[in-house]
Amino acid sequence: MNERPGTIGALRESGYRPRTVKEELRGNLIHGLAEKRPLFPGIVGYDTTVVPQIENAILSGQDIIFLGERGQAKTRIARSLVALLDGAVPAIAGCEINDEPFAPICAACRYRVANDGDAVEIVWLTPDQRYTEKLATPDISIADLIGEVDPIKVAEGRYLSDELTIHYGLLPRTHRGIFTLNELPDLAERVQVGLLNVMEERDVQIRGYKVRLPLDLFVVASANPEDYTNRGRIITPLKDRFGSQIRTHYPKEIATEVGIVEQERAEFVDEGMTTVVPAYMKEILAEISQLARRSPEISQRSGVSVRVTIANYENLVSNALKRSLRLGETTVVPRISDLPAVVASTSGKIELESVGDITEERVIERLVQRAVKNVFDRTFALAEFEALLAAFQRGATMHVSATLPSQEYVKQALQIPGMKGAVAKVGATGNPAAIAAAVEFVLEGLHLDRKLNKERGETRSTFRS
């Protein structure tokens, strides 16, 4: 591999041709589309909705604002745009704002190029060095984003009118890169006004100086629709300057939500322990969140994030791990009796529509029951349980508990006709922990479909006809 040029002269001889950041993003997107390679790895569920709109915006050279509730991957998408930048681009060495070697815009670099010409040293910037992200808060000032007079530089003897007295803010320092501003409505309106020139004329004004910095930026912003009225709003002239407003959304299918959970959950390796989460348990967790997003008891303005499903998955596995450790079992398989563990990870992430007699815990309990019933009904037909229900009608009973050893479930299940085939249908064969979880799933589903009674005790529950 040839060594990269180290001076402006060597860069010129190499035949390098500069591109604006939008030309760069556009060109690399075109190559990616032509090669049919995945452009946004890790972004799940947006292939036919959000991603095509992002592609259109980049091909059109438009700045983007993502509009959506919390936990809809808005920030992750913005960060993934870095992959569309070139692997390395040259900038004048020591420049605070990453000046383009052939066309510097700051006074210091213009002076250096005028005096030293092709001997001026350059550095090569990586994509990560060209990305800046800022969370909008009410205390952000114009100085933070655009710049301010540096009193130390004035004290050194420079005149106030000298451009070299300026300390540049985040926007100039992201020159030739991607600037992301999260939660834009939280930014004070007077500061939003200061962004108007950056968005349209591509320049900045600092303290009334005749300073023109034609910044080369790709601007991405995010906002929650609820914030328009709760905490602030995006002023109309600024909103008008974003080329594309792209609406994000929560996963529309159970499988998509499960895929996100598998990708994002915290994963630990416990020596001597094997963790297996049955597909139906994952489906139940995703169903809880899906039901919550349609529940009239839960505020839909705040949304129900996928983080709820992820946290529920983690708590469910943790509860099952504790049981396995206490019982000396080496296989960890979550059961229906572990589902009360999701109350702690769900409450606090949802907001009830009204405050009254009903509690968060009761709302979550009902969501869990409906989720188990829905998944059970999608997995089984009641006609499959004729032999099993007949055994219960003849007086059979079964006990379940979050602390009951898996082998006890196996002993009970073998005595009831039809149970072995039912648990085998969900893949529970051979492994006692998996069989125990499947037995609980079958019994709870039949109870919720009003085919079995469930008597709850302090430490265990009993199912009977």
Secondary structure, DSSP 8 states (H G I E B T S, - for coil): ------BHHHHHHTT-----HHHHHHHHHHHHHHTT--SSTT--S-TTTHHHHHHHHHHTT--EEEE--TTSSHHHHHHHGGGGS-S-EEEETT-TT---TTS--SHHHHHHHHHHGGG-BEEEE-GGGGEEEEE--TT--HHHHTEEE-HHHHHTT--TT-GGGEEE-HHHHTTTEEEEEESGGGS-HHHHHHTHHHHTT-----TT--------EEEEEEE-TTHHHHT----HHHHHH-SEEEE----SSHHHHHHHHHHHS-----TT-EE---HHHHHHHHHHHHHHTT-TTB-TTT---HHHHHHHHHHHHHHHHHHHHHHT-SEE---GGGGGGHHHHHBTTB-BSS-SS--HHHHHHHHHHHHHHHHHHHH--GGGGHHHHHHHHTT--EEE-TTS-HHHHHHHHHTSTTHHHHHHHTT--S-HHHHHHHHHHHHHHHHHTTSSEEEE-SS-EEEE-
